[in-house]
Amino acid sequence: MTDESADHLKPLLDRLNVLIVEDEAIISFLIEDMLLELGCRNVINVAGVLEALSALDENNPDVAVLDVNLDGEEVYPVAEKLKTRGIPFVFTTGYGSDGLKPEWVQTPVVQKPFRADTLAKVLLSVLEGAQSG
């Protein structure tokens, strides 16, 4: 489900392990399809905070994609754990940066709905930031 403009980004995301935290199954699978078509090696899908925290105990993703609102539960405990472990991540939300708590407004946000090239560019940005930081 990538678009032509995302094809040149494929080698840059090749072989990454990605954690997706998204409560809407169809959106989660859509993001997974985008990531796999962009060359990511492994995608872990979880739908809630406890499941995500557990997944982080068992896995070490290269990057994560976090929906801010998980059926009324905020994803910030997962963001905290990722931040502590030095794993870069992006938020996804239909509200853009306005949907974030003030302490998280500097975190990159991909506003829903989004295309594969948009997601890829933001993921590359946070990965580059993690490498240089």
N, CA, C and O of each residue as an XYZ file, in Angstrom:
532
protein
N       0.804     -1.190      0.000
C       0.000      0.000      0.000
C       0.850      1.258      0.000
O       0.393      2.339      0.371
N       2.086      1.097     -0.420
C       2.922      2.280     -0.518
C       2.590      3.028     -1.789
O       1.980      2.475     -2.705
N       2.990      4.276     -1.844
C       2.829      5.025     -3.062
C       4.197      5.161     -3.708
O       5.216      4.887     -3.075
N       4.224      5.584     -4.967
C       5.479      5.633     -5.711
C       6.524      6.503     -5.041
O       7.713      6.191     -5.109
N       6.118      7.585     -4.397
C       7.087      8.476     -3.776
C       7.762      7.839     -2.564
O       8.778      8.352     -2.093
N       7.227      6.742     -2.053
C       7.831      6.073     -0.903
C       8.863      5.027     -1.321
O       9.637      4.559     -0.485
N       8.885      4.657     -2.589
C       9.794      3.604     -3.037
C      11.259      3.926     -2.767
O      12.028      3.027     -2.427
N      11.660      5.178     -2.907
C      13.061      5.542     -2.687
C      13.440      5.484     -1.203
O      14.624      5.502     -0.866
N      12.440      5.415     -0.315
C      12.709      5.341      1.125
C      12.894      3.903      1.600
O      13.364      3.666      2.712
N      12.523      2.948      0.752
C      12.552      1.536      1.112
C      13.894      1.070      1.679
O      13.919      0.448      2.741
N      15.002      1.352      1.003
C      16.285      0.860      1.535
C      16.630      1.435      2.911
O      17.376      0.815      3.670
N      16.105      2.587      3.231
C      16.432      3.228      4.503
C      15.698      2.596      5.677
O      16.141      2.714      6.820
N      14.586      1.930      5.409
C      13.815      1.278      6.469
C      14.016     -0.236      6.467
O      13.417     -0.952      7.269
N      14.852     -0.705      5.572
C      15.082     -2.131      5.396
C      15.528     -2.780      6.701
O      16.436     -2.304      7.383
N      14.861     -3.876      7.020
C      15.225     -4.759      8.120
C      14.946     -4.221      9.518
O      15.449     -4.771     10.498
N      14.167     -3.174      9.626
C      13.822     -2.642     10.945
C      12.776     -3.506     11.643
O      11.940     -4.137     10.997
N      12.837     -3.523     12.961
C      11.805     -4.128     13.788
C      10.965     -2.992     14.359
O      11.499     -2.062     14.963
N       9.649     -3.070     14.168
C       8.768     -1.966     14.536
C       7.653     -2.457     15.454
O       7.054     -3.507     15.221
N       7.389     -1.682     16.497
C       6.252     -1.927     17.381
C       5.145     -0.958     16.994
O       5.364      0.252     16.942
N       3.962     -1.486     16.725
C       2.782     -0.663     16.460
C       1.842     -0.821     17.645
O       1.476     -1.938     18.010
N       1.451      0.300     18.245
C       0.459      0.286     19.321
C      -0.748      1.049     18.785
O      -0.740      2.277     18.704
N      -1.776      0.302     18.423
C      -2.968      0.860     17.774
C      -4.163     -0.009     18.125
O      -4.123     -1.226     17.943
N      -5.238      0.613     18.631
C      -6.396     -0.158     19.069
C      -7.374     -0.503     17.948
O      -8.190     -1.409     18.116
N      -7.317      0.179     16.832
C      -8.197     -0.120     15.703
C      -7.495     -1.126     14.798
O      -6.503     -0.798     14.148
N      -8.015     -2.357     14.758
C      -7.347     -3.439     14.035
C      -7.088     -3.093     12.570
O      -5.996     -3.345     12.060
N      -8.064     -2.529     11.903
C      -7.884     -2.240     10.481
C      -6.772     -1.216     10.253
O      -6.024     -1.316      9.281
N      -6.665     -0.239     11.141
C      -5.593      0.765     11.028
C      -4.248      0.123     11.348
O      -3.251      0.399     10.681
N      -4.219     -0.722     12.355
C      -2.995     -1.417     12.719
C      -2.474     -2.257     11.552
O      -1.281     -2.241     11.249
N      -3.380     -2.991     10.902
C      -2.978     -3.825      9.769
C      -2.564     -2.972      8.573
O      -1.665     -3.358      7.825
N      -3.194     -1.841      8.384
C      -2.817     -0.932      7.317
C      -1.402     -0.397      7.546
O      -0.594     -0.354      6.618
N      -1.106      0.006      8.777
C       0.244      0.486      9.104
C       1.256     -0.642      8.926
O       2.347     -0.433      8.395
N       0.884     -1.833      9.372
C       1.781     -2.983      9.202
C       2.077     -3.216      7.727
O       3.233     -3.419      7.357
N       1.054     -3.190      6.882
C       1.260     -3.366      5.441
C       2.195     -2.308      4.886
O       3.094     -2.612      4.102
N       1.981     -1.056      5.297
C       2.854      0.031      4.841
C       4.305     -0.253      5.222
O       5.207     -0.143      4.392
N       4.516     -0.618      6.478
C       5.873     -0.838      6.982
C       6.556     -2.020      6.302
O       7.737     -1.946      5.963
N       5.824     -3.099      6.104
C       6.411     -4.262      5.439
C       6.745     -3.944      3.992
O       7.784     -4.372      3.490
N       5.885     -3.201      3.318
C       6.168     -2.808      1.936
C       7.331     -1.822      1.871
O       8.001     -1.719      0.843
N       7.570     -1.105      2.950
C       8.707     -0.181      3.015
C      10.004     -0.899      3.391
O      11.057     -0.269      3.487
N       9.930     -2.211      3.601
C      11.134     -2.993      3.845
C      11.390     -3.385      5.283
O      12.395     -4.037      5.568
N      10.517     -3.011      6.196
C      10.715     -3.402      7.594
C      10.685     -4.921      7.707
O       9.934     -5.590      6.996
N      11.488     -5.449      8.584
C      11.635     -6.900      8.714
C      10.549     -7.531      9.566
O       9.994     -8.572      9.213
N      10.252     -6.897     10.683
C       9.340     -7.498     11.646
C       8.453     -6.413     12.229
O       8.932     -5.336     12.585
N       7.165     -6.692     12.327
C       6.217     -5.747     12.899
C       5.445     -6.452     13.998
O       4.890     -7.531     13.790
N       5.413     -5.834     15.167
C       4.654     -6.352     16.300
C       3.460     -5.434     16.499
O       3.630     -4.231     16.696
N       2.254     -5.988     16.450
C       1.022     -5.229     16.661
C       0.466     -5.512     18.037
O       0.298     -6.669     18.422
N       0.179     -4.456     18.778
C      -0.520     -4.593     20.046
C      -1.593     -3.518     20.118
O      -1.508     -2.497     19.435
N      -2.605     -3.752     20.950
C      -3.759     -2.857     20.964
C      -3.912     -2.033     22.240
O      -4.753     -1.135     22.285
N      -3.129     -2.312     23.267
C      -3.315     -1.593     24.526
C      -2.008     -1.344     25.246
O      -0.963     -1.877     24.872
N      -2.080     -0.531     26.279
C      -0.888     -0.137     27.031
C      -0.225     -1.335     27.701
O       0.982     -1.529     27.552
N      -0.989     -2.145     28.439
C      -0.391     -3.293     29.130
C       0.247     -4.268     28.151
O       1.333     -4.791     28.402
N      -0.429     -4.508     27.040
C       0.112     -5.402     26.014
C       1.398     -4.818     25.420
O       2.343     -5.557     25.146
N       1.437     -3.513     25.223
C       2.629     -2.859     24.680
C       3.798     -2.935     25.658
O       4.929     -3.218     25.264
N       3.519     -2.681     26.927
C       4.578     -2.760     27.937
C       5.137     -4.176     28.034
O       6.343     -4.372     28.177
N       4.253     -5.146     27.954
C       4.680     -6.547     27.958
C       5.522     -6.864     26.723
O       6.548     -7.537     26.821
N       5.086     -6.380     25.566
C       5.836     -6.602     24.329
C       7.236     -6.000     24.428
O       8.195     -6.563     23.900
N       7.352     -4.859     25.101
C       8.659     -4.230     25.263
C       9.553     -5.003     26.227
O      10.778     -4.919     26.141
N       8.948     -5.752     27.140
C       9.736     -6.605     28.026
C      10.342     -7.774     27.257
O      11.387     -8.303     27.637
N       9.677     -8.174     26.169
C      10.096     -9.346     25.408
C      10.811     -9.011     24.105
O      11.433     -9.887     23.506
N      10.735     -7.756     23.653
C      11.282     -7.375     22.354
C      12.048     -6.067     22.467
O      11.861     -5.288     23.401
N      12.903     -5.854     21.499
C      13.663     -4.615     21.438
C      13.490     -4.005     20.045
O      14.359     -4.163     19.187
N      12.379     -3.312     19.818
C      12.152     -2.754     18.482
C      13.147     -1.630     18.175
O      13.724     -1.019     19.075
N      13.324     -1.384     16.888
C      14.170     -0.274     16.451
C      13.436      1.052     16.553
O      14.047      2.100     16.766
N      12.113      0.996     16.398
C      11.282      2.193     16.403
C       9.846      1.762     16.699
O       9.491      0.596     16.528
N       9.023      2.721     17.148
C       7.624      2.399     17.463
C       6.696      3.464     16.897
O       7.061      4.630     16.748
N       5.479      3.017     16.588
C       4.408      3.882     16.104
C       3.274      3.764     17.122
O       2.695      2.691     17.288
N       2.958      4.871     17.804
C       2.014      4.841     18.917
C       0.777      5.680     18.645
O       0.878      6.890     18.439
N      -0.384      5.047     18.642
C      -1.638      5.790     18.624
C      -1.791      6.414     20.008
O      -1.586      5.741     21.018
N      -2.145      7.681     20.059
C      -2.220      8.388     21.339
C      -3.373      7.886     22.198
O      -3.211      7.682     23.401
N      -4.526      7.687     21.590
C      -5.728      7.303     22.333
C      -6.100      5.863     21.996
O      -6.494      5.553     20.871
N      -5.968      5.001     22.981
C      -6.252      3.576     22.809
C      -7.567      3.247     23.509
O      -7.589      2.807     24.659
N      -8.635      3.467     22.801
C      -9.973      3.218     23.348
C     -10.151      3.911     24.703
O     -10.631      3.309     25.664
N      -9.757      5.181     24.759
C      -9.908      5.977     25.972
C      -8.711      5.952     26.902
O      -8.657      6.732     27.853
N      -7.750      5.076     26.651
C      -6.540      4.990     27.469
C      -5.388      5.658     26.719
O      -5.180      5.391     25.535
N      -4.648      6.514     27.397
C      -3.539      7.210     26.748
C      -2.280      6.339     26.722
O      -2.020      5.571     27.648
N      -1.524      6.471     25.667
C      -0.364      5.626     25.401
C       0.920      6.116     26.095
O       1.978      5.512     25.916
N       0.842      7.174     26.864
C       2.039      7.800     27.431
C       2.920      6.881     28.288
O       4.138      7.059     28.265
N       2.383      5.912     29.041
C       3.290      5.003     29.764
C       4.211      4.227     28.818
O       5.358      3.938     29.158
N       3.709      3.897     27.651
C       4.536      3.204     26.655
C       5.599      4.167     26.129
O       6.760      3.788     25.978
N       5.204      5.409     25.851
C       6.150      6.415     25.380
C       7.263      6.625     26.406
O       8.431      6.760     26.039
N       6.906      6.652     27.680
C       7.907      6.818     28.741
C       8.915      5.672     28.729
O      10.121      5.893     28.841
N       8.417      4.460     28.594
C       9.310      3.291     28.593
C      10.223      3.323     27.365
O      11.413      3.025     27.465
N       9.670      3.680     26.220
C      10.487      3.785     25.011
C      11.556      4.858     25.182
O      12.716      4.650     24.828
N      11.169      5.980     25.714
C      12.109      7.095     25.931
C      13.233      6.669     26.870
O      14.402      6.949     26.605
N      12.887      5.996     27.964
C      13.875      5.514     28.931
C      14.855      4.545     28.286
O      16.048      4.556     28.591
N      14.340      3.707     27.392
C      15.198      2.716     26.719
C      15.912      3.277     25.497
O      16.716      2.578     24.881
N      15.634      4.522     25.137
C      16.298      5.136     23.992
C      15.786      4.652     22.654
O      16.494      4.732     21.650
N      14.559      4.150     22.628
C      13.951      3.672     21.384
C      13.119      4.806     20.793
O      12.194      5.291     21.446
N      13.430      5.239     19.568
C      12.668      6.331     18.974
C      11.245      5.912     18.644
O      10.971      4.738     18.395
N      10.339      6.892     18.645
C       8.939      6.601     18.349
C       8.255      7.841     17.799
O       8.735      8.967     17.934
N       7.117      7.585     17.176
C       6.250      8.664     16.694
C       4.847      8.393     17.214
O       4.451      7.246     17.421
N       4.112      9.467     17.417
C       2.702      9.355     17.765
C       1.872      9.426     16.492
O       2.267     10.073     15.522
N       0.723      8.762     16.497
C      -0.277      8.951     15.450
C      -1.566      9.366     16.126
O      -1.930      8.843     17.179
N      -2.247     10.307     15.513
C      -3.519     10.786     16.051
C      -4.251     11.563     14.967
O      -3.632     12.097     14.047
N      -5.541     11.621     15.081
C      -6.331     12.432     14.170
C      -6.330     13.901     14.537
O      -6.856     14.731     13.795
N      -5.739     14.228     15.681
C      -5.757     15.598     16.180
C      -4.445     16.345     15.984
O      -4.357     17.521     16.336
N      -3.432     15.704     15.438
C      -2.139     16.347     15.274
C      -1.510     16.644     16.620
O      -1.870     16.028     17.623
N      -0.583     17.570     16.653
C       0.113     17.932     17.897
C      -0.836     18.462     18.952
O      -0.549     18.364     20.145
N      -1.973     19.029     18.531
C      -2.952     19.547     19.488
C      -3.539     18.448     20.365
O      -4.080     18.736     21.433
N      -3.441     17.194     19.931
C      -3.983     16.083     20.701
C      -3.024     15.523     21.730
O      -3.343     14.537     22.395
N      -1.851     16.131     21.877
C      -0.839     15.628     22.809
C      -0.837     16.407     24.110
O      -1.197     17.584     24.146
N      -0.426     15.734     25.184
C      -0.189     16.433     26.446
C       0.986     17.379     26.234
O       1.865     17.100     25.420
N       1.010     18.501     26.962
C       2.061     19.512     26.750
C       3.486     18.962     26.791
O       4.333     19.403     26.015
N       3.762     18.020     27.670
C       5.126     17.507     27.791
C       5.566     16.660     26.599
O       6.740     16.306     26.489
N       4.637     16.337     25.713
C       4.947     15.496     24.557
C       4.859     16.242     23.229
O       5.039     15.628     22.177
N       4.591     17.532     23.243
C       4.366     18.251     21.981
C       5.600     18.311     21.079
O       5.465     18.583     19.886
N       6.772     18.069     21.603
C       7.978     18.063     20.779
C       8.196     16.721     20.073
O       9.072     16.600     19.216
N       7.401     15.725     20.434
C       7.522     14.415     19.811
C       6.868     14.450     18.434
O       5.778     15.003     18.286
N       7.515     13.869     17.426
C       6.919     13.858     16.086
C       5.556     13.164     16.067
O       5.336     12.148     16.726
N       4.660     13.751     15.290
C       3.294     13.245     15.162
C       2.981     13.040     13.688
O       3.286     13.887     12.848
N       2.369     11.904     13.391
C       1.835     11.653     12.055
C       0.321     11.746     12.201
O      -0.300     10.948     12.904
N      -0.257     12.728     11.529
C      -1.696     12.937     11.665
C      -2.458     11.977     10.760
O      -2.164     11.851      9.571
N      -3.442     11.304     11.348
C      -4.307     10.390     10.600
C      -5.319     11.195      9.802
O      -5.769     12.246     10.259
N      -5.675     10.731      8.644
C      -5.083      9.623      7.886
C      -3.761     10.049      7.260
O      -3.538     11.235      7.016
N      -2.889      9.083      7.003
C      -1.585      9.397      6.424
C      -1.226      8.374      5.363
O      -1.811      7.294      5.282
N      -0.249      8.748      4.556
C       0.245      7.873      3.486
C       1.560      7.242      3.922
O       2.189      7.683      4.884
N       1.960      6.216      3.206
C       3.195      5.500      3.530
C       4.410      6.415      3.470
O       5.290      6.319      4.326
N       4.478      7.298      2.483
C       5.662      8.152      2.377
C       5.761      9.112      3.557
O       6.859      9.412      4.025
N       4.624      9.592      4.036
C       4.627     10.482      5.206
C       5.135      9.734      6.435
O       5.989     10.242      7.162
N       4.618      8.543      6.667
C       5.063      7.733      7.796
C       6.554      7.432      7.685
O       7.288      7.550      8.665
N       6.997      7.047      6.501
C       8.408      6.710      6.300
C       9.310      7.897      6.602
O      10.332      7.739      7.270
N       8.952      9.077      6.123
C       9.787     10.266      6.344
C       9.895     10.601      7.829
O      10.972     10.954      8.308
N       8.787     10.493      8.558
C       8.826     10.803      9.986
C       9.623      9.742     10.745
O      10.386     10.072     11.654
N       9.452      8.481     10.380
C      10.238      7.428     11.027
C      11.733      7.621     10.775
O      12.543      7.471     11.689
N      12.095      7.951      9.545
C      13.505      8.201      9.237
C      14.042      9.372     10.047
O      15.182      9.346     10.513
N      13.229     10.380     10.209
C      13.628     11.554     10.977
C      13.924     11.190     12.434
O      14.940     11.619     12.981
N      13.050     10.405     13.065
C      13.284     10.058     14.475
C      14.445      9.073     14.609
O      15.166      9.099     15.607
N      14.632      8.204     13.611
C      15.768      7.290     13.657
C      17.084      8.048     13.508
O      18.052      7.748     14.206
N      17.125      9.016     12.614
C      18.317      9.841     12.447
C      18.587     10.646     13.711
O      19.735     10.782     14.134
N      17.523     11.180     14.315
C      17.671     11.935     15.548
C      18.227     11.078     16.674
O      19.039     11.543     17.473
N      17.789      9.826     16.736
C      18.281      8.912     17.776
C      19.759      8.580     17.559
O      20.516      8.435     18.519
N      20.164      8.462     16.292
C      21.557      8.143     15.998
C      22.490      9.317     16.292
O      23.623      9.135     16.739
N      21.984     10.531     16.028
C      22.823     11.710     16.257
C      22.758     12.195     17.704
O      23.628     12.934     18.165
N      21.695     11.759     18.426
C      21.521     12.200     19.810
C      22.185     11.285     20.735
O      22.145     11.497     21.947
